[in-house]
Every structure is written in structure tokens, then in C-alpha cells.
Amino acid sequence: MWSNNKAKIICVALAAVLTAASGVQASDLTVSAKQKTICAKADARYQELYPNAKDDGVVVVKLYKYTFCPRNVTVKPGTTVRWVNVDKRTSHSVWLKQAGEAESERFFPEEQWEFPFITPGEYPYLCGPHWDQEDMRGFVRVTD
């Protein structure tokens, strides 16, 4: 029998190959001046909510005003990315759609969701309810 972890690793690895073949690049996700301003506010809100945060080797991406902050991250294999909702009212999700992963449950302000990136590759992701109208997308590059 396959364990859920083995199946997940194989699915993510296959998705990495397919994503690489599709030509999606982190540079496709440019960061506008508006997004930079939003991300500065997201960083301040995170510090306000979690003044003594110890991220213990995880990479934190904040969700604020329909924006992933930072929008593009590069991590080493085995790194966990933690998405933290620092909005005041809006719920979000994280969906590694091209990797074949199920969309996360919606998480509300001050809630979080994590995903371990095991296999090198490029992983575009989006917020299920907000990617289409708000262009709420992000990108994780996993490299040695």
C-alpha cells in the first residue's frame, strides 16, 4: 500500500516536471508598486500579531489585501512554507493547482496553512476564491 506521504511526494514531483515543461517562471509573477506597498503593511501587521514569532526554519508568506507577501519565494528541498492570513476580515486558501494538490481549507484571519516542499521544481499557486478577479497568485521555486 502507498502511504499518503509517498503518494504526495510522487504527485508533487510529477507536477514539478509538468510545470517545468509548461514554461512557467517566477519572473511571470511580477510585483507591482501597489503589491509592494501592501506587503509592507502585511509585514507590519504580522509583527503586530506575532511580535515574538519564531519561524523555526519555515518560510512565512503573509496573505493580506488579496496579495501573497512575498509573491515569489525560493526554498531548499525539505523546507516548509507557512501561509499566514494577516487580513482583518477575509478568508483565503492556498491551491497548488498545477501540482495536482487539493485546495487547502479556507483559513481565516490569524489562521495559517503549511506545506512541505520536498522535490526541486517550480510551484505556482493561487488563492482559490481570489485568484481570478484579484490575481492572487504566488510562486515557490525549490532548488538545491
DRENFI-534293 format. One record per atom (N, C-alpha, C, O): residue number from 1; residue in one letter; atom name; y negated, x negated, z negated. Coordinates in steps of 0.2 Angstrom, whole numbers. Each point is the difference from the previous one (the first is absolute). Layout:
   resi   resn   name      yy      xx      zz
    NUM      A     CA       Y       X       Z
...
END
This chain:
   resi   resn   name      yy      xx      zz
      1      M      N       6      -4       0
      1      M     CA      -6       4       0
      1      M      C      -6      -4       0
      1      M      O       0      -6      -3
      2      W      N      -5       8       6
      2      W     CA      -7      -3       1
      2      W      C      -4       2      -6
      2      W      O       0       6      -2
      3      S      N      -3     -11      -2
      3      S     CA      -4       2      -5
      3      S      C      -7       2       3
      3      S      O      -2      -2       6
      4      N      N      -2       5      -9
      4      N     CA      -7       2       2
      4      N      C      -4      -6       2
      4      N      O      -4       0       4
      5      N      N       5      -5      -9
      5      N     CA      -4      -6       2
      5      N      C       2      -4       6
      5      N      O      -5      -2       4
      6      K      N      11       2      -3
      6      K     CA       2      -4       7
      6      K      C      -2       4       6
      6      K      O      -2      -2       4
      7      A      N       3       9      -5
      7      A     CA      -2       4       6
      7      A      C      -8       0       1
      7      A      O      -2       0       6
      8      K      N      -2       0     -12
      8      K     CA      -7      -1       1
      8      K      C      -2      -7       3
      8      K      O      -4       0       5
      9      I      N       7      -5      -7
      9      I     CA      -1      -7       3
      9      I      C       1       0       7
      9      I      O      -4      -3       4
     10      I      N      10       6      -2
     10      I     CA       2       0       7
     10      I      C      -5       4       4
     10      I      O      -2      -2       6
     11      C      N       0       8      -8
     11      C     CA      -5       4       3
     11      C      C      -7      -3       1
     11      C      O      -3       0       5
     12      V      N       1      -4     -10
     12      V     CA      -6      -3       0
     12      V      C       0      -6       5
     12      V      O      -5      -1       4
     13      A      N      11      -3      -4
     13      A     CA       0      -5       5
     13      A      C       0       2       7
     13      A      O      -3      -3       4
     14      L      N       7       9      -3
     14      L     CA       0       3       7
     14      L      C      -7       2       2
     14      L      O      -2      -1       5
     15      A      N      -1       4     -10
     15      A     CA      -7       2       2
     15      A      C      -5      -6       1
     15      A      O      -4       1       4
     16      A      N       5      -6      -7
     16      A     CA      -4      -6       1
     16      A      C       1      -3       7
     16      A      O      -5      -1       3
     17      V      N      11       1      -1
     17      V     CA       1      -2       7
     17      V      C      -3       5       5
     17      V      O      -3      -2       5
     18      L      N       4       9      -6
     18      L     CA      -3       5       4
     18      L      C      -8      -1       0
     18      L      O      -3       1       5
     19      T      N       1      -2     -11
     19      T     CA      -8       0       0
     19      T      C      -2      -6       4
     19      T      O      -5       0       3
     20      A      N       8      -6      -4
     20      A     CA      -2      -6       3
     20      A      C       0       1       8
     20      A      O      -4      -2       4
     21      A      N      10       6      -2
     21      A     CA       0       1       7
     21      A      C      -5       5       3
     21      A      O      -2       0       6
     22      S      N      -1       4     -11
     22      S     CA      -5       5       3
     22      S      C      -7      -4       0
     22      S      O      -4       3       3
     23      G      N       3      -9      -5
     23      G     CA      -6      -3       1
     23      G      C      -5       2      -5
     23      G      O      -6      -2       1
     24      V      N       7       5      -7
     24      V     CA      -5       2      -5
     24      V      C      -1      -6      -4
     24      V      O       4      -4      -2
     25      Q      N     -11       2       2
     25      Q     CA      -2      -6      -4
     25      Q      C      -5       2      -5
     25      Q      O      -3       6       0
     26      A      N       2     -10      -5
     26      A     CA      -5       2      -6
     26      A      C      -7       0       3
     26      A      O      -4       4      -3
     27      S      N       3      -8       8
     27      S     CA      -7       0       3
     27      S      C      -1       7       3
     27      S      O      -6       2       1
     28      D      N      11       2       0
     28      D     CA      -1       7       3
     28      D      C      -4       4      -5
     28      D      O      -3       5       2
     29      L      N       4      -6      -9
     29      L     CA      -3       3      -5
     29      L      C      -7      -3      -2
     29      L      O       0      -4      -5
     30      T      N      -5       5       8
     30      T     CA      -6      -3      -1
     30      T      C      -3       3      -7
     30      T      O       2       6      -1
     31      V      N      -7      -9      -2
     31      V     CA      -3       2      -6
     31      V      C      -7       1       1
     31      V      O      -4      -5       2
     32      S      N       2      11      -2
     32      S     CA      -7       2       2
     32      S      C      -5      -2      -6
     32      S      O       3      -1      -6
     33      A      N      -9       1       7
     33      A     CA      -5      -1      -5
     33      A      C       0       5      -6
     33      A      O       0      -1      -6
     34      K      N       2       7       8
     34      K     CA       0       6      -4
     34      K      C       6      -1      -5
     34      K      O       0       1      -6
     35      Q      N       6      -3       9
     35      Q     CA       6      -2      -3
     35      Q      C      -1      -5      -5
     35      Q      O       3       0      -6
     36      K      N      -7      -5       7
     36      K     CA      -1      -6      -4
     36      K      C      -4       3      -6
     36      K      O       1      -2      -6
     37      T      N      -6       6       7
     37      T     CA      -4       3      -5
     37      T      C       5       4      -5
     37      T      O      -1       0      -6
     38      I      N       5       4       9
     38      I     CA       5       4      -4
     38      I      C       4      -4      -4
     38      I      O       2       2      -6
     39      C      N       1      -7       9
     39      C     CA       4      -5      -4
     39      C      C      -3      -3      -5
     39      C      O       3      -2      -6
     40      A      N      -9       0       6
     40      A     CA      -4      -3      -5
     40      A      C       0       5      -6
     40      A      O       0      -2      -6
     41      K      N      -1       8       8
     41      K     CA      -1       6      -6
     41      K      C       7       1      -2
     41      K      O       1       1      -6
     42      A      N       5      -2      10
     42      A     CA       6       1      -3
     42      A      C       2      -5      -5
     42      A      O       4       1      -5
     43      D      N      -6      -8       7
     43      D     CA       1      -5      -5
     43      D      C      -3       1      -6
     43      D      O       3      -1      -6
     44      A      N      -9       4       6
     44      A     CA      -4       1      -7
     44      A      C       4       6      -3
     44      A      O       0      -1      -6
     45      R      N       2       6       9
     45      R     CA       3       5      -3
     45      R      C       7      -2      -3
     45      R      O       2       2      -6
     46      Y      N       2      -6       9
     46      Y     CA       6      -3      -2
     46      Y      C      -1      -4      -7
     46      Y      O       3       1      -5
     47      Q      N      -9      -5       5
     47      Q     CA      -1      -4      -6
     47      Q      C      -2       5      -6
     47      Q      O       1      -2      -5
     48      E      N      -5       7       7
     48      E     CA      -2       5      -5
     48      E      C       6       4      -3
     48      E      O       1       0      -6
     49      L      N       4       1      10
     49      L     CA       6       4      -2
     49      L      C       5      -5      -3
     49      L      O       4       2      -5
     50      Y      N      -3      -8       7
     50      Y     CA       5      -5      -2
     50      Y      C      -4      -6      -2
     50      Y      O       2      -5       3
     51      P      N      -6       4      -8
     51      P     CA      -3      -6      -2
     51      P      C       4      -6      -2
     51      P      O      -2      -5       1
     52      N      N       8       7      -3
     52      N     CA       4      -6      -2
     52      N      C       7       0       4
     52      N      O       5      -2      -2
     53      A      N      -6       4       8
     53      A     CA       6       0       5
     53      A      C       3      -6       1
     53      A      O      -3      -5       1
     54      K      N       9       4      -2
     54      K     CA       4      -6       1
     54      K      C       5       2       6
     54      K      O       5       4      -1
     55      D      N      -6      -6       7
     55      D     CA       4       2       6
     55      D      C       6      -4       1
     55      D      O       4       2       4
     56      D      N      -2      -6      -9
     56      D     CA       7      -3       0
     56      D      C       3      -2       7
     56      D      O       6       2       1
     57      G      N     -10      -5       3
     57      G     CA       3      -2       7
     57      G      C       0       5       5
     57      G      O       2      -1       6
     58      V      N      -4       7      -7
     58      V     CA       0       6       5
     58      V      C      -7      -1       3
     58      V      O      -5      -2      -3
     59      V      N       5       5       9
     59      V     CA      -7       0       4
     59      V      C      -2       7      -1
     59      V      O       4       5       2
     60      V      N     -10      -4      -4
     60      V     CA      -3       7      -1
     60      V      C      -4       2       6
     60      V      O      -5      -4       2
     61      V      N       6      10       0
     61      V     CA      -4       3       5
     61      V      C      -3       6      -3
     61      V      O       4       5      -2
     62      K      N     -11      -4       2
     62      K     CA      -3       6      -3
     62      K      C      -1       5       6
     62      K      O      -1      -1       5
     63      L      N       2       8      -7
     63      L     CA      -1       5       4
     63      L      C      -7       4      -2
     63      L      O       0       2      -6
     64      Y      N      -5      -2      10
     64      Y     CA      -6       3      -2
     64      Y      C      -4       2       6
     64      Y      O      -1      -3       5
     65      K      N      -2       9      -6
     65      K     CA      -4       3       6
     65      K      C       4       0       6
     65      K      O      -4      -2       5
     66      Y      N      10       3      -4
     66      Y     CA       4       0       6
     66      Y      C       0      -7       3
     66      Y      O       1       0       6
     67      T      N       0      -5     -10
     67      T     CA       0      -7       2
     67      T      C       5      -3      -4
     67      T      O       0       0      -6
     68      F      N       4      -5       9
     68      F     CA       5      -4      -3
     68      F      C      -4      -7      -1
     68      F      O      -3      -2       5
     69      C      N       2       0     -11
     69      C     CA      -4      -6      -2
     69      C      C       5      -6      -3
     69      C      O       2       1      -6
     70      P      N      -1      -6       9
     70      P     CA      -2      -2       7
     70      P      C       4       3       5
     70      P      O       6       3      -2
     71      R      N      -8      -2       8
     71      R     CA       3       3       5
     71      R      C       6      -4       3
     71      R      O       5       3       2
     72      N      N      -6      -9      -2
     72      N     CA       5      -5       3
     72      N      C       2      -5      -6
     72      N      O      -4      -3      -3
     73      V      N      11       2       2
     73      V     CA       2      -5      -5
     73      V      C       6      -4       3
     73      V      O       3       3       4
     74      T      N      -3      -9      -6
     74      T     CA       5      -4       2
     74      T      C       4      -3      -7
     74      T      O      -3      -2      -5
     75      V      N      10       3       5
     75      V     CA       4      -1      -6
     75      V      C       6      -5       2
     75      V      O       1       0       6
     76      K      N       2      -3     -11
     76      K     CA       6      -3       1
     76      K      C       6       4      -1
     76      K      O      -1       5      -3
     77      P      N       7      -6       6
     77      P     CA       6       4      -1
     77      P      C       1       1      -7
     77      P      O       0      -5      -4
     78      G      N       2      11       2
     78      G     CA       2       1      -7
     78      G      C      -6       3      -4
     78      G      O       1       1      -6
     79      T      N      -7      -1       9
     79      T     CA      -6       2      -4
     79      T      C       0       8       0
     79      T      O       1       3       5
     80      T      N      -3       0     -10
     80      T     CA      -1       7      -1
     80      T      C      -8       1       1
     80      T      O      -4      -3      -3
     81      V      N       3       8       7
     81      V     CA      -7       3       1
     81      V      C       0       6      -4
     81      V      O       4       5       0
     82      R      N     -10      -4      -4
     82      R     CA      -1       6      -4
     82      R      C      -6       3       2
     82      R      O      -6      -3       0
     83      W      N       6       9       2
     83      W     CA      -5       4       2
     83      W      C      -3       4      -6
     83      W      O       4       4      -3
     84      V      N     -10      -4       2
     84      V     CA      -3       3      -6
     84      V      C      -5       5       2
     84      V      O      -5      -2       3
     85      N      N       5       8      -5
     85      N     CA      -5       5       2
     85      N      C      -5       0      -5
     85      N      O       0       2      -6
     86      V      N      -6      -5       8
     86      V     CA      -6       0      -4
     86      V      C      -5       5       2
     86      V      O      -6       0      -3
     87      D      N       8       5       7
     87      D     CA      -5       5       1
     87      D      C      -1       5      -6
     87      D      O       4      -1      -5
     88      K      N      -8       5       5
     88      K     CA      -2       4      -5
     88      K      C       4       7       0
     88      K      O       1       3      -5
     89      R      N       0      -1      11
     89      R     CA       3       7       1
     89      R      C       5       1       6
     89      R      O       4       4      -1
     90      T      N      -3      -9       5
     90      T     CA       4       1       6
     90      T      C       7      -4      -1
     90      T      O       1      -5      -3
     91      S      N       4       9       5
     91      S     CA       7      -3       0
     91      S      C       1      -3       7
     91      S      O      -3       2       5
     92      H      N       8      -7      -5
     92      H     CA       1      -4       6
     92      H      C       8      -1       0
     92      H      O       3       1      -5
     93      S      N      -1      -4      10
     93      S     CA       7      -2       1
     93      S      C       0      -7       4
     93      S      O      -5      -2       3
     94      V      N      11      -1      -3
     94      V     CA       1      -6       4
     94      V      C       6       1       4
     94      V      O       5       2      -3
     95      W      N      -6      -3      10
     95      W     CA       6       1       4
     95      W      C       1      -6       5
     95      W      O      -5      -1       4
     96      L      N      10      -2      -5
     96      L     CA       2      -6       4
     96      L      C       4       3       6
     96      L      O       6      -1       1
     97      K      N     -10       5       3
     97      K     CA       3       5       5
     97      K      C       4      -4       5
     97      K      O       6       1       2
     98      Q      N      -9      -7       1
     98      Q     CA       4      -4       5
     98      Q      C       5      -3      -3
     98      Q      O       5      -2       4
     99      A      N      -4       1     -10
     99      A     CA       5      -4      -3
     99      A      C       6       5      -2
     99      A      O       5      -2      -2
    100      G      N      -6       8       4
    100      G     CA       5       5      -1
    100      G      C       1       2      -8
    100      G      O       5       3      -2
    101      E      N     -10      -4      -2
    101      E     CA       0       2      -7
    101      E      C      -3       7      -1
    101      E      O      -4       2       4
    102      A      N       7       1      -9
    102      A     CA      -3       7      -1
    102      A      C      -7      -1      -3
    102      A      O      -1      -5      -4
    103      E      N      -3      10       5
    103      E     CA      -6       0      -3
    103      E      C       0       1      -8
    103      E      O       5       3      -2
    104      S      N      -9      -7      -1
    104      S     CA       0       0      -8
    104      S      C      -2       7      -2
    104      S      O      -3       4       4
    105      E      N       5      -2     -10
    105      E     CA      -3       6      -3
    105      E      C      -8      -1       0
    105      E      O      -2      -5       0
    106      R      N      -1      11       0
    106      R     CA      -8      -1      -1
    106      R      C      -1      -2      -7
    106      R      O       3       2      -4
    107      F      N      -8      -7       4
    107      F     CA      -1      -2      -7
    107      F      C      -8       1      -1
    107      F      O      -4      -1       4
    108      F      N       3       3     -10
    108      F     CA      -7       2      -2
    108      F      C      -4      -5      -3
    108      F      O       3      -6      -1
    109      P      N      -9       7       0
    109      P     CA      -5      -5      -3
    109      P      C       4      -3      -6
    109      P      O       2       3      -5
    110      E      N      -3     -10       4
    110      E     CA       3      -4      -5
    110      E      C       7       0       0
    110      E      O       4      -3      -5
    111      E      N       0       5      11
    111      E     CA       7      -1       1
    111      E      C       1      -5       5
    111      E      O      -5      -2       3
    112      Q      N      11      -1      -3
    112      Q     CA       1      -5       5
    112      Q      C       7       1       3
    112      Q      O       4       4      -2
    113      W      N      -3      -8       7
    113      W     CA       7      -1       4
    113      W      C       1      -7       2
    113      W      O      -5      -3       2
    114      E      N      11       1      -3
    114      E     CA       2      -7       2
    114      E      C       5       0       5
    114      E      O       5       4       1
    115      F      N      -5     -10       3
    115      F     CA       6      -1       5
    115      F      C       1      -8       0
    115      F      O      -5      -4       1
    116      P      N      11       2      -1
    116      P     CA       1      -7       1
    116      P      C       1      -2       7
    116      P      O       4       3       3
    117      F      N      -7      -8      -1
    117      F     CA       1      -2       7
    117      F      C       4      -6       0
    117      F      O      -1      -6      -2
    118      I      N       7       6       5
    118      I     CA       6      -5       0
    118      I      C       0      -4       6
    118      I      O       1      -6       0
    119      T      N      -2       9       6
    119      T     CA       1      -3       6
    119      T      C      -6      -2       3
    119      T      O      -5       5       1
    120      P      N       4     -11       2
    120      P     CA      -6      -1       4
    120      P      C      -1       4       6
    120      P      O       5       3       3
    121      G      N     -11      -1      -2
    121      G     CA      -2       4       6
    121      G      C      -7       3      -1
    121      G      O      -3      -2      -5
    122      E      N       2       7       9
    122      E     CA      -7       3       0
    122      E      C       2       8      -2
    122      E      O       3       3       4
    123      Y      N      -7       0      -9
    123      Y     CA       1       6      -2
    123      Y      C      -6       4       0
    123      Y      O      -4       0      -5
    124      P      N       2       4      10
    124      P     CA      -5       5       0
    124      P      C       2       6      -5
    124      P      O       6       2       0
    125      Y      N     -11       0      -3
    125      Y     CA       1       6      -4
    125      Y      C      -6       5       0
    125      Y      O      -5      -2       2
    126      L      N       6       8      -5
    126      L     CA      -5       5       0
    126      L      C       0       4      -6
    126      L      O       6       1      -3
    127      C      N     -11       3       2
    127      C     CA       0       5      -5
    127      C      C       2       7       4
    127      C      O      -4       2       5
    128      G      N      10       1      -7
    128      G     CA       2       6       4
    128      G      C      -5       5       1
    128      G      O      -1       2       6
    129      P      N      -3       0     -11
    129      P     CA      -4       6       1
    129      P      C      -7      -2       3
    129      P      O      -4       4       2
    130      H      N       2     -11      -2
    130      H     CA      -6      -2       2
    130      H      C      -1      -5       6
    130      H      O      -5      -2       2
    131      W      N      11       0       1
    131      W     CA      -1      -5       5
    131      W      C      -3       3       6
    131      W      O      -4      -4       4
    132      D      N       5      10      -2
    132      D     CA      -2       3       7
    132      D      C      -7       1       0
    132      D      O      -4      -3       4
    133      Q      N       1       7      -9
    133      Q     CA      -7       1       0
    133      Q      C      -4      -5      -3
    133      Q      O      -6      -1       2
    134      E      N       8      -3      -7
    134      E     CA      -4      -5      -3
    134      E      C       2      -7       2
    134      E      O      -3      -5      -3
    135      D      N       8       4       7
    135      D     CA       2      -7       2
    135      D      C       2      -4      -6
    135      D      O      -1      -6       0
    136      M      N       5       9      -5
    136      M     CA       2      -3      -6
    136      M      C       6      -4       2
    136      M      O       6       3      -1
    137      R      N      -6      -9       3
    137      R     CA       5      -4       2
    137      R      C      -1      -7      -3
    137      R      O      -5      -2      -2
    138      G      N      11      -1       1
    138      G     CA       0      -7      -3
    138      G      C       5      -4       4
    138      G      O       4       2       4
    139      F      N      -3      -9      -6
    139      F     CA       4      -4       3
    139      F      C       3      -5      -5
    139      F      O      -4      -4      -3
    140      V      N      10       3       3
    140      V     CA       3      -6      -4
    140      V      C       4      -5       4
    140      V      O       4       2       4
    141      R      N      -6      -8      -4
    141      R     CA       3      -5       4
    141      R      C       4      -4      -6
    141      R      O      -2      -3      -5
    142      V      N       9       2       7
    142      V     CA       4      -4      -5
    142      V      C       2      -6       4
    142      V      O       4       0       5
    143      T      N      -5      -6      -8
    143      T     CA       1      -6       3
    143      T      C       2      -5      -5
    143      T      O      -3       0      -5
    144      D      N       7      -5       7
    144      D     CA       2      -6      -4
    144      D      C      -6      -4      -2
    144      D      O       1      -5      -3
END
